[in-house]
Amino acid sequence: GAYALLFQDALRADLINGKWPLLHSVMAPLSIGYFVVDLTLMMVRKPSPNADDDKDWLASVVHHAVMLLAIGAYLWVGRGDFVVASFMVWELSTPFVHLRWYLVRSDWKASRLYLFNGMALAVTFFLARICNLPFVIWLFARQRQLGVLEALWVIPPICRL
């Protein structure tokens, strides 16, 4: 996803119709597989009602369901490679989140691995989840030959959520 946003001229030239074949043929189907397996595991290991993890669990279930629908719609319609690649960039920090969870529960919080993982998590979270959206809006504004603030009003309301 990040490679596509930075180096695939076809995607950046036409944010709606631009194509990146690797995304459609490999990355999107793999992502669907990941979300189905992860969602299945979450359903099997659902926390008890009113547990501390219950709200996080529900948010994760909703996130996975929305991503499955979005990627499925993308594969069905065949448009929106840029948008899907943008969403996939947000997931770059996820492996570090999962590793952190494992390290905490394995009592490795004092290890160097925990420290390096924390730094990697902070960097990827900042770049992928904080910087990504302004970058995408800037690319959209540039393609439409608008100012960034003007572009925010042109984006369909459903996309501003």
C-alpha positions in Angstrom: 0.0 0.0 0.0 2.7 2.5 1.0 4.8 1.6 -2.1 1.7 2.1 -4.3 0.9 5.5 -2.9 4.5 6.8 -3.2 5.7 5.2 -6.5 2.8 4.0 -8.7 2.3 6.9 -11.1 -0.9 5.3 -12.5 -2.6 5.5 -9.1 -1.5 9.0 -8.3 -2.5 10.3 -11.7 -6.1 9.1 -11.4 -7.1 8.5 -7.8 -10.4 6.8 -8.7 -9.6 4.8 -11.8 -5.9 4.3 -11.5 -4.9 0.6 -11.4 -2.2 -1.3 -9.5 -2.6 -5.0 -10.6 -0.7 -6.4 -7.5 -3.3 -4.9 -5.2 -6.2 -6.4 -7.0 -4.7 -9.8 -7.7 -2.7 -10.4 -4.5 -2.9 -7.9 -1.7 -6.7 -7.5 -1.5 -7.4 -11.3 -1.5 -4.7 -11.8 1.1 -6.2 -9.0 3.2 -9.6 -10.7 3.0 -8.0 -13.9 4.2 -6.4 -12.1 7.1 -9.6 -10.4 8.2 -11.7 -13.6 7.9 -9.2 -15.6 10.0 -8.7 -12.8 12.6 -12.5 -12.2 12.8 -13.1 -16.0 13.3 -10.5 -16.1 16.1 -12.0 -13.1 17.7 -15.5 -14.7 17.7 -14.1 -17.9 19.2 -12.2 -16.1 21.9 -14.9 -13.5 22.7 -14.4 -11.9 26.1 -17.2 -12.3 28.7 -19.8 -9.5 28.8 -18.7 -6.5 30.9 -15.1 -7.6 30.7 -12.5 -4.9 30.3 -11.7 -6.1 26.8 -15.4 -6.2 25.7 -15.4 -2.6 24.2 -12.1 -3.2 22.4 -13.4 -6.5 21.1 -16.6 -5.0 19.7 -14.6 -2.2 18.0 -12.3 -4.7 16.4 -15.2 -6.8 15.2 -16.8 -3.8 13.6 -13.5 -2.7 12.1 -12.9 -6.2 10.6 -16.5 -6.4 9.2 -16.2 -2.9 7.6 -12.8 -3.8 6.1 -14.2 -7.0 4.7 -17.1 -5.2 3.1 -14.9 -2.4 1.7 -12.3 -4.8 0.2 -15.0 -7.1 -1.1 -16.8 -4.1 -2.7 -13.5 -3.0 -4.2 -12.9 -6.5 -5.7 -16.5 -6.6 -7.0 -16.4 -3.1 -8.6 -12.8 -3.1 -9.7 -12.3 0.6 -9.0 -10.6 2.5 -6.1 -7.1 1.0 -6.0 -5.8 4.2 -4.5 -8.4 4.3 -1.8 -7.8 0.7 -0.8 -4.0 1.2 -0.9 -4.5 4.2 1.4 -6.5 2.1 3.9 -3.9 -0.7 3.8 -1.2 1.8 4.8 -3.1 2.3 8.1 -2.4 -1.3 8.9 1.4 -1.0 8.8 1.6 -0.5 12.6 -0.6 -3.5 13.3 2.2 -6.2 13.5 3.9 -4.0 16.2 0.6 -3.7 18.1 0.3 -7.5 18.1 3.9 -8.1 19.1 3.5 -5.6 21.9 0.4 -7.5 23.2 2.4 -10.8 23.1 5.5 -9.3 24.8 3.4 -7.8 27.6 1.6 -11.1 28.3 4.9 -13.0 28.1 6.5 -10.7 30.7 9.0 -9.3 28.3 8.4 -5.6 29.1 12.0 -5.2 30.3 13.5 -6.6 27.1 15.3 -4.7 24.3 12.8 -6.3 21.9 10.0 -4.6 23.8 11.8 -1.3 23.6 12.6 -1.6 19.8 9.1 -2.8 19.1 7.7 0.3 20.9 9.9 2.6 18.9 8.9 0.9 15.6 5.2 1.1 16.7 5.5 4.8 17.4 7.2 5.6 14.1 4.9 3.4 12.0 1.8 4.6 13.8 2.8 8.3 13.3 3.6 7.8 9.6 0.8 5.3 8.7 -2.0 6.6 10.8 -1.3 10.3 11.4 0.6 11.5 8.3 -1.2 9.2 5.8 -4.6 11.1 5.7 -3.1 14.6 5.1 -0.9 13.1 2.4 -3.9 11.5 0.7 -5.9 14.7 0.9 -3.0 16.6 -0.5 -2.7 14.2 -3.4 -6.5 14.5 -4.0 -6.3 18.3 -3.9 -3.3 18.3 -6.3 -5.1 16.0 -8.8 -8.2 18.2 -8.8 -6.1 21.4 -8.9 -7.6 22.6 -5.6 -6.2 24.0 -2.4 -6.1 21.5 0.5 -8.8 23.2 2.5 -10.9 23.6 -0.7 -10.5 19.8 -1.4 -11.9 19.0 2.0 -15.3 20.4 0.9 -15.2 18.6 -2.4 -14.6 15.2 -0.9 -18.0 13.4 -0.6 -19.4 13.6 2.9 -19.3 9.8 3.4 -15.5 9.9 2.8 -15.0 12.5 5.6 -16.0 10.1 8.4 
